[in-house]
Amino acid sequence: MKIWDKGFSVNEKIEKFTVGKDRILDVFIAKYDAIASKAQANMLTKVGIITAEDNGKLQSALDEIINRCEAGEFVIDENYEDVHSKIEAELIVKTGDAGKMIHTARSRNDQVLVAIQLFLKDYLTETREKVLQLIDILVEKADEHKDELMPGYTHFQAAMPSSFGMWFSAYAENLLSDLYFLDAAYKVADQNPLGSGAGFGTSLNIDRRETTKELGFGEMAVSSVGAQMLRGKTEKSTAVAIAMLSATLSKMSYDLVMYNSQDLGFVKLPKEMTTGSSIMPHKKNPDVFELTRAHCNRLQALPNDITMTINNLPSGYHRDFQILKEFLFEPMLQFNDILDILIFAIPQLEINDDFMNQEKYDGIYTVENINHLLQSGTSFRDAYRLVGISVDEGTYEPHKSFKTTHLGSIHNLGLDEIRAKIKRYSGR
């Protein structure tokens, strides 16, 4: 069945190509198509286009479809072009002529768009909660290890004293910054396009405010032409948010892979969280973080993929938009799998002891030597030169008081402020 059927058949090869992966990917939005159809039927009843009796039949049939979607039992077989034709066909079978009225005053254009908007809103809400959970874990680890020193690196060279508390809290705060992009994507998705039709509205006396309220949208996409222009913009906004979060998680994963190496040895994973080598029995590989890094790097290409698909398209609907589902839907779910594995793995990280006592890290205290000279009245520039010369001549020795754990506390004075930022953001 095709909801645009006018009595002729499409060439089999053309149909296969144009349908693409819709029968598979539309399962993601089936529940939301049914939810939007419930609001559509209620609105059409309110304005006198559908009878209350027919609406009751439609509501019951749509509730049954929603239950099947939530149970993973909704399937789009080859008799149907997409989720929209499948649901409408089921409604006609179950409710008769009432099912033939559900498409009144809407187009497949606003039908798929409203389903995607609702799907992305739920996804962004779920993802936000997962990121906040990971942020909480990082803050807990920061507090647990705030007094444990580690070398800070620039240019892959040991630079200055840092701490694990500082490292964990840095990623917590950066993920919080990334959530602002997630919120922006939610704001774009939180507009109701239903009723915009094919992009030019309808002459029927429909009530778009009613569907906006029932579907829980923050506002209505007022211009029918503008509502259609949300297609691509909404997906790209979500992709940008995922890309920003992925960039932070990729960097964190790279750090952990490097810190887990024998050369640095800052952290270690329990052996049951590592994999081995088929030839080298001593290996315990941090594959979980290597794969997280790789997946996150790939996810950062999502905005570019979408841009290359929709770039320079004029206003109005174009079939080009169909493949955005291929770009975005499965990577969206993969990103949440990444969050889940990090939420599981990060609490199990163990911090190694005593590596800071190695002579190779003595140089990281040079700035503290300078500060010691400043306190005795030496200018910064002269102190810098004196310490630099001592390093070059091999006479430099870090002040013994600098190699103590008090620096960890100094670096983590901002932990309470970071907690306050998280509280202000999350309202918890």
N, C-alpha and C positions, 0 to 999 in steps of 0.2 A: 504494500500500500504506500501511496505517496499523497501527502496532503495537498499537493498541487495537481493531482491527477485530472486530466481533461479528456481521457478516453483514448490515448495513444501510448504505445510502448516506446521506451528508450532503448537504443542499441545496447546490447549486453556489455560490450567493452566500454562504452561511454559511461554506463551506470556504474560498473565496477570501479572505474577511475574516479568518478565524481563522488561516490560514496566514501571512498578511501577507508579510513579507520573509524568512521563515525559510529558504527554499530558497537565497537569496543569502547571507545572513549566516551560516548554519550551516556554510558552507565554511570559515570561520575556525576552527571548532572540530572539523572532521571528523577531522583527524589525532589530536586528543586523545581523541575519542570512541573511536577505534580502539585507542589506547594503553590506555585504561581498560578496554576490552573484553578486551584481551589479559590484563590483570591479573585481571579477573573470571573468565575461562575458567580461568586457572591456579589461582585460589583454589577454584573449583567442582570442579576435578579433585582438588585436595589433600584436600578434605572428602568426596570420593567421589560427587559428584553427576554429574560428566561423566567419561567414560573417558579414559584417556591417549591412546588412538587418536583419539578425536573431538577432543581438545584439540590434538593435533598438526595436524589439518586446520584447526581454527579459527585457530591461530597463524599458519600459512602464509597463509591467506586474509587475515587482518588485516594481516600484514606487507605484502602486495601492495597493500592499500588505503592503508596509510601511505606507501608509495613513490609511489603516484599522487597523494596529497595534497601531498607534498613537491615533486613535479614540476609541480604546478598542473593536473593532469589529472582531478581528482575533481570531478564535476558532479552536482548534485541536480536531476533533471528533474521534470516535473509529475506523473509517476506516483507520486511519493512526497511525503509530508507534510513531512518534515524529514530531517535527517542521520541520525537514529536509525533511522527506518524504511528509509532507503536502505541503510545498512550491514547491518542485519539481513536485508533481502531478498537482498543479495549473498551473505551468509554462507549462507543457506538454499540458494541456487542452487549454490554452490560446495561446500558440505559436507553438504547434506541435513539429516537430523534433528539433527545437531550444532548447526547454526545455529538450530534451533528451541529449543535449550536455553540459549543465551547470555543470555537475559533472566531466567533463574531468579534469584530472590531480589533483584531490583532493580526499580526503577520508572523511568519516564522522568524523574521528578523528580530522583533522585540521579544518574541517567545524565547529564543535561544539566549538573547542578551540578558534578560532578567534571570534566567536560570544560572548563567555564568556569574552574574553579579552576586546572587545569593550564595552560590557555591564558594566563591572567593571570600566573601565575608565570613562564612563559617571557618574556612581554612585559615584565614589570617587571624581569627580569634584563637583558634586552637594552637597555631604556631606561636603566637604571642605568649600564651601560657607556658608552652614548653621552653621558650627562650628565658622567660622569667624564672622558671625552675632551674635552668642551667646557671643563670646569674646567681641565684641564691646559693647553689652548690659552690660556685667559685668564691663567693664572699665568705662562706664557712671555711673553705680551705685557706683563704687569705688570713682569716683570724687565727686558725690553728697553727699556721706556719709564719706568723708575722715577725718573729724574732730569729728566724733561720736565714742566715746570709747566703747569697749566691752572687757570682760575678755578673754584672751587667755588660752586655756586648754592644759595640758599634763596629761596623766594618769587619765583622767576624773576629774582632779582637777584644780580649778582656779589657774593659774600660774603667768602670767604677763599681764600688760595692752596691749591690742591690739586695733584695730579699724575696723569698718566695711569697710572702704576704703582698709585696708590691707587684709581683708578677701576676698572681691570681686576681688581685683586685683590678689590675689594669684591664684584663679581658672582661671582667664583669662590667666595668664602666663603659668599655667600648661596645659591648653588646647592647647595653642600654641606649647608647647613641644610635646604634643600628635599628633599634625598635622604632625610632622616630620615622624611619622610612616605611616600616610596616604600618604604622599609624596613618601615614599619608596614603598608602595604597588602600587601606580600609576606607578612608574618606572618599576616595575616587569610586570605590565599589558601592558605597552606601548611597547610591542615587537610583531611583526607580525609573527604568526606561519603559515599563509595561504601559501600553496605550499609545506609544509612538508609532506603532504599526510598522510599515515598511520604511518609515522615516518621514512620513508626511501626514501623520495623524489619521483621524477619521471624522466624518461628518455626523456620526452617531453621537448621541448625548451621553457619553460615558463619564465616569467619575474617577479620574486618576488619583485624586487625593485619597479616595477610599482604598485603593490597592496599595498605595504607598504606606498608609497606616497599617493595614492588615499584614503586609509582608515585613514590617519592621524596618523600613528604610528611613534613614535620617532626613532625607529630602527627595524631592522629585526632580528628575532630569526634565526640565520644563520644555525646552525646544525639542520638537520631534526630530529635526535634523541633527541637533546637538546630541540627543540621546543615542542615535545610531553611531555617532562619532566616538562614543565610549568604547565601542568594540575595538580592541587593539590597545587603546589607552589603558583600560583597566588591566588587561593581561600584562602589559609592559610595566605598569606601576608595581604589580605583584612581583614580576621578574626582577625589577630593580631592588626591591626590598630583600628578596632571596639572595641576590648577588652581593648586596652589602653585608648581610649576615655571613654569607659563605666566605667572603674575603677575610673576615675576622677569624672565623673558625679554621680556615686553611692556615692562617699565620700561627694560630695557637697549636694546631696539629704539627706544623713544621718544627716549632719550638720543642714540642714534646718528643718528637722523633730524635732531634739533635741532643736534647738533654738526657735521653735514655741511652745514648751511645757510650761505649767504654771510654772514649777519649774525654768526655765530660762527666758522665756518671752522676748527674744531679738527681735524677728520678729513676724509679724502676716500677715495672708493672708486675703484679703477681703472675707467676709462670702460667697459670691457667688462662690468662688473658693474652698470651703471646703465641706465636706459631714458630715452627722449627724449620731447619734445613734438611733436605734429603741426603746431604753428604757431610755436613759439618754439625756434629752432635752437640756442640756447645752453644749453638745459636738460639736466642730467644728474641724473635723479631716483633717489633711493635706495629704489626700490620694494620691494626685497627686505626691507628692515627695516620698511617701512610695512605690507606684507602679513603679515610675522611678527607685528607688533604687533596687527593686526586678528584674525588667527587665534587668537593667544594670549588676547586679550580674550574671544573667543567661547568658547574652551575653559574659561574660568573659570566658565561657566554650567552646566557638566556636573553638578556635585554638586547644584545646585538642580533640574535637570531630573529627576534620579533621585529626589530627595527628594519632589518633587511627584507622582511615580508610585507610590512605595511607602509614602508617609506614611500612618499610621493603619491599615495593613493588619493583621489579626490574624495569629497564627502559622499555619503551614501554607502549602502552595503555592497560588498564585493566578495566573491567566493574565496578570494585569497585568505579571508579571515578563518576559514574552516581549519586550516592546518595549524593555527595557533594552539589548538587543543593538543596536537601532537607534540608541539614544542614544550608545553607547560604542564599538562596535567600529571603525567607520571613523574617528571622531575620534582614537582611540588611534593608528592608523596615521598619521594626519595630523600628530600631535604628533611622532612620530619623523621624519617628513619635515622638520619645522621644525628639529629638532636637527641633521639632516644638512646643511641649507642654512647654518645658523649655523656648524657645524664647518668648512664650506667657505669661508664669507665672512669670518669674524673674522680669520683669519691674514692676509688681504689688505688689511686696514685700514691706511691710511697716516696718520701724524701730521704735521700742518702745523707749520711753524716760525714764530717771531717774533711771533705774534699777542699774546703776553703783554706786548709793549712798547707796546701802545696805551695812551694816556692814560686811556681809560675804565676801565681795570682798576687804576688807582692806588689806588682806595679799598679794595681787598681786603687791603691791608697795614696797615690801621688797628690791628688787634689786635697786630701785630708792633711798631708804634710804642708801643703801651701797654706791651708786654713790655720794650721798651728803657727806658722810663721806670721801670718796676718795678726794673730792675737798678741804676738810679741812686738808689734809695731812695724813690721816689714811691709812695704807696699806690695800689692798683688803682682805687678809686673816683675819686681825684683825677686819675689818669692818664687814665681813661676820659673824664672831663669835659673835660680839656684837649684831648685829641685830637678829641673831638666838636665842641668849639667851633671848633677849627682847620678842620674840615671845613665847618661852616656858614659860617664867615667867608671861606672860600676861601684860607686860608693853609696848609692841610695839604700836606705833601710826604712821600711814603714814604721811609724811610731807604734810601739807595742800596744797602746791603748786603742788603736784604730782597728785591731783585729779581734774585736769583741762583739758580742751579739747586740750591744745597745744600738748599733746602727739600724738593725731591723726595726726596732721600735720607732726610731726617727723617721724611717721611710713610710711607716704605716700610720702616721698621725691622721691621715685623711680617710681611714677606713670608716669611721663614724659618719663622715660627710657623704661618702659613697652610699652607705646604707640609707641616709636621709634622702639622697637623690632617687634611689630605687623606691622608697616609700612614697615620695611625692608623685612619682610616675605611676606606680601601680595602685595607689590608694589603700595599701595594706598597712 
